[in-house]
């Protein structure tokens, strides 16, 4: 049977179920990655499973988010992660070595393999022809334990590329155009697969930019074929023997198809405060810029920084702009240094930071009050930068550097001749600091700082649930709204009691206190929301911390995939309105009862009655049999311990 790249990889890794859309399937996971903001909890969960060593082909523990060591917390957690890697047989990429997705692309990614990562931008690996999926840390812990990864069989959205990108238009503009057409929820339930003659004109890092940024569509993942460009990239990395050709069959069938002629694209930009608020750069040109940041897992490759450096050989940075570079990896930094481009950046006035996420996750680099910040980052959710009321725009490196030069948002085509980039045949690997897995009998002690708290225990779901609507929210609530990032909060990621104090802090600063007061009265909480609830980061703390406070039910119009999975993993019941109009009937503060919910779950019932103040509404239970058992047990760890 003819197959897409997606279907071929799924078929090779299927452990249970059938490749039938809408049904649950179980996949064998070849590789995993974690980063420190989510990985610390993932390894506490892995310890709780109780096996001595990871069972995947390859697992890597990265430190790339919480790099600022303003006190003991981050430094202690970095030591914890290194000792965990040594104890359980993982590779370890230390602070300053680079962003997990960029480093994994360079040193570990293999076409045709499955990769599960505790970060929503794990689909970066799709640029190499991997099926790379973001998930919560507990799902990744289970995969490291040799368990399958479960998901609902997705549809495949084919994006047929033709033509070639024009000068000053780059891979970032491809996904900005797709976001403009489909929105941040347009990819929900799909794998986005790229094919067609236009693919040949895109390098692996171009493709990785597109698959990375594709997370903002809400897609399960995105994938490109593995072809001659893939082989050349792996050859430059000294890993050509790991290449395999992997392309869709000529008569492969897609559930949806979008035609996209690359030659018709112009420089685009996402305006505040959503990645899909996309317009041509020409429409907003002339607005003064205070800050320009180039980097993040989307645009920090050798290609990106080389184009920026070559542009700056003929131009100076405006004195009114803070111009900052976050290299994607030590490999990127070593190679632009060897080629002379780092000196150009320094001479131009760039502030060159260590290789890592930094400002993308709110770890420093906050913009000034009312100042426009242009970023080659994947997200511009309100306040994510660390500045309340921020004005963050998302754009390509080309738009970013042109705007830094002019001091205002600028169409880069105004700069004249485009500095073309050609991939070198060989690269400095930049991986000297990556630790290989230690032997299984090394006897390593796991080092725990005082900020690491024990993993909490959660009780099973009661037969009848009674509670109160503690919060009512609108559409497109992100995990940043639920569990904020930033330099003040992220260091608490391994201390659930401490980090839970900041749940919904951007929405209601008193939420944690109100939940505690309700708990004293024996009342648990419901949160009501709109469409696409939980979009954004994969951080499971956005489920785990509310659960710790006593949230047991979320009733919304629709969920983002990863967040729904995380809610299930920690025993929060995810329900959707049978009639979206009922959203208007359910008010904050309402007392609600869901009678017989446990029997309804285990009995396979697909609708349940939510009673409130003498009235009732219907809610949909859209869950697999396994999910229902997990929720009844109070969460995935409870379910796994019970056999």
N, C-alpha and C positions, 0 to 999 in steps of 0.2 A: 504494500500500500504506500502511495506517495506520502511524504512527510515533510513537515517544517523542521527547522533546526530545533525548535522547542519540543516537538513531539518525539524527535529522535533521542534527545537527551533524557526526556521523561521515560521513554520506553526502556532505555538502558539501565535506569535506576529505580524502576518500579518494584516495590517490595510487597505491596498489597493494594487491592482495589483494581479498577479498570479505568483506562483513559477515556472516561465518559464525563462530559462537562456537567458540572454541578454536583458531582459525587466526590466523596473524600478519598484521597489517594495517599499512600505512604511511600516516601522516597528514601533511598540510601544516600547518605551525605558523605562525600569524599573528603571535603575540607571544611574547616570552620575558622572564623576569625572573631576576635573580640577586641574592643577598645576599652580604655580604662574607665570611662564614664559609665559603661554598662557591664564591663567585664568583671569588675570586682564582685558584684552581686552574682554574676553568672558562675563564678568559681566557688562562691559560698554555696550556691545551689548544687554545683557538681560534687563538692565535698559531701553534701547531704545525701546524694545518691549512693555514695559509699563504695566506689570502685577505685582501684589503685592507679589506673593509667588510662589516658584517652585511647579510644579505639578507632578513630578515624585514620585515613591515610596520612593526613597532615593537619595540624591545628596550630594557629599562631595567636599569641597574646601580644597585642600592640598597646603602647602608651602614646597617645597622640592628642587627647582632649585636655586633660587637667594638668597642663605643663607648668603653670605658675605655682611655685612652691612658697606661698606667702606665709605659711606656717607648717606645722608637722603633718597635716592631714594628707596632702597629696604625696609628699615624700614617703610617708609611711605606706601608703597604698601602692606606690611604685615598687617598694621592696616586697610587699605582699605578693604582687603580681609576678615579680621575678621568681620568688621562691615557689609559688604555685606552678609556674611553667617548668621549673627544674624538677619539682616533685612528681608532676603528672605527665611529663613527656611532651611538652609543647615547645615550639620555637618562641623566642622572646625578642621583641623589637622594642628597645628602650626609649625613654624620652629623648626627643630631638632627632630620632632616626627617621621619622616621617609619618605621614598620614596613612592609616591602615590600608585604605583602598588603593592609594598610589603605590605603596610598597608591595602590596600583594600582587598588583598587576605586573610589576617589574620582576619580582623574585619568585613568586609561587603559583600564579594563575596558570591553568592548563586548559586548553580547548576541550570541550566535551565533558568536563568534570562538573559536579555539583558543589556549590559553596554556600554555606549558611553562616551569616554573620549577625552579631548583635548590634547592628547599625543599619538604619534604613537605606543608606547609600551603598550597601554591599553590591547592588546590581552593577556597579562599576565593572566588575569582572565580566559582564556580558560583552564588553568591548573586545574580549579575547575569545568569545565563543563559549563562555561558561554559562551554566544556569546558576546564577548567583542571586540569592534571595536574602532579604533582611528579615529578622525575626527578633522576638524577645530573648533575653538572656537565658531564661529557663528552657526554651526550645533548643537553644544552642548547647546548653549543658547536657540535655538529653541526647543530642546528636553526638557530642563528644563521648557519651557513654555507650555509643553504638546503637542507639535507638533510632528508628526512622523518624523523618520529619513529615508531619501530616499537613495537608492543605486541600482546599477544594480545587478540583481540576479546573484550571483557568481556560478561558477562550484565548485565541491567538489573534492579535491585531497586527496585520501586516502593513508595514509602511514602505511603499515602493519608492525608492529614491532614483531619480534621473538627473542628468546634468552634473555640473561641477560648481563648487562655491566660487564666487567672484572674489577678487582682492578686497581685503578688509572685512569680509564676511567669513565667519568661522563656525565650528561645530556648535558652539553655544547658541548661535542664532537658529540652528535647526530645531533644537528642542524648545526654544522660546516660541517659534512659530507653531509647533505642535501644541504647546500649552495655550497659545492664543486661540487655537481652533477647538481644543477639547476641554480645557479648564483643569483645575487641580483634582477633579474627581472623574475625569474622562477616561482614565485607564483602569478604574476599579474593576477587578475580576478578569483582567487581561494580562497576558505577556505581550509586550510590544516587540515585534520581530521585524528587523530591517532587512530588505532585500532589494534587488534591482541593480541596474548598471551603475547608478550613482554611488553605490557602496565602495567600488574600487578606488574612488578618489579620496577616500577618508582613511587616515592612518589609524592605528590602534588607539592612540591617545585621543584622537578626534572621536572615535567610536565610544571610548570609555567616558568621555565628557557627556555624550548623549545618553548613554545608559545610566550614568550616575544621576544626571539631572532628571531623567525619566522617573525617578522616585517621586517627584513632585506631581506626577499625573495620577498618583494613587495606584499605579500598576503593581502587579505581583513582582515583576522584574522586566528587564529589557535585554535583548540579545541580538548580536550580529553574527554572521557566518564567520568561520575560520578559513581564511584564504591565503593568498600569497603575501598580502600585507601583514597578516598575522605571523606567517613564517619569518618574514624579514625582521619584525619586532623581536621575536623570540631569539633569532640569530644574533641580533645586536646585544641581547641580554646574556648570550652564551648558553641559551637553553633550547637551541633549535631541535634537539632530539625529542622534545616534549610536544612538538607541533603535530597536529593531525588536521587534515582537511575535513570540514564539516559545513555543508551547505544544504539548503532546502532543495528538494527535488523540483525539477522544472514544472511539474503539474501539481505541486503542493497547494492545498486549499487553506485559505484564511477565513476567519469568521467575519472580519471587517478588513477593508483595505483603504488606505489613504495614499493618494498620489502626491508626491512632493518633488517638484523640480528645483533642485538646489540652485540653479542659475537664476531663479527668480527672487531669491531671498535678498533682503537688505539688512543692514545692522539694526537690531532690535534691542529693546530694553524693557525690563519688568519694573513698573512703578510701585511705590508703596501702596499697600503692604501685603502683597500676595504674589507668588511666582507667576500667576496667570494674568496679571494686570499688565499685559504686554502691548506696547505701541512701537512704531518705528522711532529710532533715535531722533530723526529729523523733527518729530512732533514736539519733543521736549528740549531740543537743543537750545543752548543759551542760558539755562538755569545754572546759577553759580554752585560750585562744588567745593566742599570743605575737606573731604577725605576720599581717597581712592585706595582700596585694598585689593591686591591681586594674589590669589592663592586659593585655598580650600581644596577639598577632594574633587571638585569639578574642574578647576582650571589652574593647576599648579605644576604641570608637566614641563619637561625640557622644551617642548615646542612652544608652550605658552610663554615661558619666561624668556626664551630666545627671541621671539617676535617682539616682545616688549623692549628688550635690550637693544635690538637692532633699530627699532623706531627711535629710541633715545640717543642713538649715535648722532642724530641730526637735530635734536630738539632738547630743550631744557624743561624741567618741571616748573609749573607756576609756583611762586612763593606763597600763594594763598592756599595751597593744597598740601595736606599731609599724605604723602605717597608711600605706601607700605607694601612689602613683598613677603609672602609666607610660602617658601618653597615646599613642594609636596613631599620631598624625600631627601635623604642624604645623597642618593644617587643624582637627583636633579641638581643639588647644590654642588656636588663634586664636578659634574660635567659642565655646568655653565661657568664654573671657576676655571676649569682646564681650557675652555674655549675662549676665555677672556670676557665673557658677557657679564659676570658678576661685577667686575671693575667698572664696566659701563653703567650698571645700575647704581653703584655707589657714587660714582662721579656725578650722576644725574640728580642725586639727592634722595635716593630711595632709603627708607628704613628697612633693612633686611632682617627678618626675624628668624627664629629657629624653625625647622621643618615641623609643622604641626597645624592643628585646626585653629587654635587661637580665637580670633574675633568671630569666626563663624559660629562658635558655640557660646559666644559671650564671654570668653576668657581673655579680657582685655580688648584693646582697640575699639572702645566705645566712641561713637562720633560726638561732636559738640552739640550743644543745645540748638535745635532748629537748623543744624547744618546738614546739607545733603551728603550722603555717603554712597559712593558707587563701589559695588563689590562684585567680584567674579565668583560669588558664593551661590549655593543652591536655594537659600531661604531668606526671606525678608519679612517674616512674621512680626507683628507689632512688638516692640520692646526686646526682641531677641538680641539685638546688638548690645544691650546693656544701658541704653539711653531711652527713657520714657518719651513717647511721642516722636520717635525717630523717623527719619526720612531716608530709607534705604532703598536703593535701586540695584537691580541685578543686571549684569551685562557681560559682554565678552572682554577678554584682555585687550582687544583692539580698541573698543569703545572706552575702556578704562584708561588706557595710556593716553589716548587722544584727549580725553577730558582732563587728565592730570596736566597735560602740556598747556592746554588753553585756559584752564581754570573754570570752565563751564562745561556742561554736558555737550559733547561734540560728536558729530558724525565722523568717524575716522577716515572716510574717503576724502576729507578735506586735506589730509596730510600728504597726498601725492603718491609716490611710488611705494608699493607694498613690499616689505621685507620678507621674501619667501623663505621657508624653512625646509631643509632636506634632512631626513633622518640619517645620522651617522651609521656606518656599518658595524661599529663596535662601540660599547659604552663602558665607562668605569662602573663597576657594579654597585659600589656604595653600600655594601652590605656587611662590612667588617664588624659592625657592632651587633649584628643579629646573632643571638645565641642559638645554637642547635639543641635539640632535645637531649637532656641528660639521661644516663642509663636508669633503668627501672629500679635498680637496687641502690641508688645513691644515698638513701637515708636522709634526705633534705628535710629540715624543719621549716614549716611555714611560718613566716614572720608576720605577726599581727600587731598593728598599732592600736592605741586606745580608742580610735574612732571607729573601729570595726566592731559592729554589734552583732549578736547572734541572730540568725534568721528567725523571724516570728512564726509561731504556730497558729494555724487557722482552723476554726471549727467547721464541721459539715453544714450544709444548707438545711434549715429547719423544714418541717412539713408544711407549715403555713408561715409566710413571711409578712411581718408587720413593720412598718417604718414611716418615714416622713420624707417628702421632697425637700431636700436640703439646698438644691440649686437648680435653676432653670436657665438654660443657655441657648444660644442661637446656632446658626449653621456654621460649618467649617471651623469648629473648635479644634485647636491643635494641641499636641502634647506639650507644647510650650505654655499654653494656657493652663493645662492641668498640673504639670510639674515643671516649673521654670528651670532653665539652665543658668549659666553665668558663674562668675568667679566666687560669688558668696555661697551659692547653693550646691553646685556640683561637687565640691569636696566632701559633702555629707552623703554621697551616694551609697556608701557601705554602712550607713547608720540610719536604718529605717525610722526609728523614733524621732531622730533629729530632722531628717529631710521631710518627714510628713508635716512638719509645722508650716511648710510652704506650699502645700497642695492648694491649687486654685488661687494662689497669692495674687496673680495679676487681675483676677476677676473679683474676688472677695477676700480681703486680707484677714478676715475673721473666721474663715471657713474652718480651719483646724480647731479653733476654740469652740465654735458652734457644734462641731461633730463630737468633741469631747463632752460638752455639756449634755448633748443628746444621749451619749453612751451612758452617762451617769443615771439617766432615767430609763435605761434599757431600750433606747430607740436606735435602730440602725437607719442608714441613709439610702435614698434614691437620688440619682442625678438625672435630669431630663435634658435632652438636647435635640438639635436639628439634624440637617444633612451632613454627611461626611465627618461624623464625630470622631475625633482622635487622629486626624491627619498629621503627617509630619514625622518626627523622630520615632525610632523603634523603642525608645527608652521604656523599659517595663516598670520603672518607678512610677509612671503615670497610672499604672494599675495597682501596683504593690502598695504604694503609700496611701491612696484612698482606701484600699482594703484594710490596711492597718488602722485607719481612723474609724472604720465601721461602715463604709459604703458597701452595700451588698447587691444593688440593682442599678443598672443604667438603662433607661428607656429613651430611645432616640429615633429619628427618622431613618438614618442609615449610619453604618460604622465604616471607618477605615480598616483595612484588612489586619494589619499588624496589631493595632490597638485592641480590636475585638479578640484576637488570639491571646493577647496578654491578659485581658479581663478574665477569660476562661481559665487561664493558667493559675490565676490567683483567686478564683472562686467568686468573681463578681458576675452576676447574671446579666448577659447582654440581650435586651429585648428591643424590638422595633414596633412602632405603631402599626396596627393593622390598617387604620385609616389615619393618614398623616394629619387630617384636620383635627384629630383628637389632641394634638399637641397644644392647641389653644385652650383646651378644657382643663389641663393639668397645671395647676399653679404652684409656685414655690410656697412651701409651708404646709401644703396639703398632707393630711394623714392618709396613708394608703395601705391596703391589705392585698396580698396575692394568696388566696386560699389554695391548699393542695398543690403547691408548686413543686415539691419534691416528687410526688407521685406523677405529676404531669411530665416532669423531665424524664424520669425513668420509664414512664409508660409510652414515650414517643409522641405525646400530644404536641401539635404544632401551633396551638393558640391557647392563651391563658387569659383569665379575667383579672383586671386590676381594679379593685373596688376603692372608691374614694367618696367620702361625704355623701353617702346615699346614692351615688351614681356609679357607673362602671364603664370601662373601656376595654377593648380587646387589644392584646399585644401578641406579636408573633415570636415563636421560639424557632429560630432557624439554626439548628445545631445537629451535628452528627451524633450517633450513638455514643461514641467515645467522649465527645465534649459533654454530653449530658451526665455521664458517669463522673467525669472530672469535677463538674460543678456540684453535683450531689455530695461528693467527697470533701468539698471545700477547697479544691485546687489540685494542680497536677502533681505536686510532691506527695500530698496525701494519697492520691489515687495510685501513684507508682509504688509507694510503700505498702499499700494494701494488696499489691500483686496484680 
